[in-house]
Amino acid sequence: MGQQPEPPALLPPDPFRIGRQGLAIVVGVARAFAIERGPAGKRITATIALTDS
């Protein structure tokens, strides 16, 4: 069996980095965020609000 890929990592802010900012944006707008490893890879779940509360 092959090696499992590493889960995505939240990188520290870097104003000079181009790209790789998506996870920080998702975590910033999500109410909840989780990464689960499974036998076929990983599952990333983000809960977001569809209306203002």
C-alpha positions in Angstrom: 0.0 0.0 0.0 1.3 3.5 -0.8 2.2 6.2 1.6 -0.8 8.4 2.8 -0.6 12.0 1.7 0.0 14.6 4.4 -3.1 16.6 5.4 -3.2 20.2 4.3 -1.4 22.6 6.6 -2.3 26.1 7.6 0.7 28.2 6.6 1.8 31.3 8.5 0.9 34.6 6.8 3.4 35.7 4.2 2.5 38.8 2.1 5.1 37.7 -0.6 3.8 34.2 -1.1 1.8 33.7 -4.3 -0.9 31.0 -4.0 -1.4 28.5 -1.2 -3.7 30.9 0.7 -7.0 28.9 0.1 -7.0 27.0 3.4 -6.5 30.2 5.4 -9.4 31.7 3.6 -11.6 28.7 4.3 -10.7 28.5 8.0 -11.3 32.3 8.3 -14.9 32.1 7.1 -15.8 28.7 8.4 -17.7 28.1 11.7 -16.1 24.7 12.0 -13.3 22.9 10.1 -12.0 19.3 10.3 -9.6 17.0 8.5 -10.2 13.3 8.7 -7.9 10.6 7.3 -9.5 7.6 5.7 -8.3 4.5 3.8 -8.7 6.2 0.5 -7.2 9.6 1.4 -8.6 12.4 3.4 -11.9 14.2 4.0 -12.0 18.0 4.6 -15.2 19.4 6.1 -16.0 23.1 6.6 -19.2 24.4 8.0 -20.2 27.9 6.8 -23.2 30.1 7.4 -25.4 30.9 4.5 -27.0 33.9 6.2 -25.8 36.4 8.7 -26.7 35.5 12.3 
